[in-house]
């Protein structure tokens, strides 16, 4: 069976510059269209990631960074599971403007492809869903995630199947384990954007 081609399934997958992606999100958020599309497309990434995350976490008070939080879909799932101490960052202000008030402890504008403003060993965990995809955040950003989480902290993330090898996430995940930067606790293919027949690699790893 040949490799599935996901490149053309969603228009934003064709955009490669930050400026074009930002403009697309600005238009996509008008009239709450983004959130409606996620419902219509049966976007299961946030629910699947948080479900996996909760399998490895007992303390619901830990400080979590939702990296690339968008309109807060992961935040909703975290809240359902009893978590409350999480902050969100995203590079699109119009997306952040759609996050329900008081869902997150704090919301901040940030580009995950650049150095984060947070100090070393700042967070207990990071969740990153829907951000490792076409034209968005590169695999190298995982280095920053490792910097800002504490020892034994968890990083749970999705990688769109279409860019998993193309953007070298497969190599990055293995290299970090081989170099003893983290232990991969689970890595599996998971449903993602169901109605578009797009899957994602779902990973959770622990910082050494």
Number of C-alpha atoms within 10 A of each C-alpha: 3 4 7 11 10 17 14 9 12 11 9 18 16 14 15 12 10 14 9 14 19 18 12 15 18 15 13 17 19 13 9 13 12 19 20 12 12 15 13 12 15 15 21 17 27 23 19 18 24 22 14 16 22 15 8 13 11 9 10 15 12 16 19 24 25 26 23 27 28 27 23 25 20 25 26 18 17 25 16 12 13 12 18 18 17 23 20 27 22 22 22 23 18 19 23 21 14 16 19 13 10 8 18 20 12 13 21 14 13 18 18 21 15 11 13 16 8 12 10 14 15 16 23 18 28 25 25 22 28 23 20 23 21 24 18 22 19 17 19 15 16 19 13 16 26 24 18 21 25 18 18 14 22 28 25 23 28 28 28 25 24 20 20 20 13 10 19 13 21 15 13 17 19 14 13 18 17 11 9 11 17 23 19 18 13 12 15 10 14 21 17 28 20 16 13 13 12 19 21 24 21 23 21 22 24 22 21 14
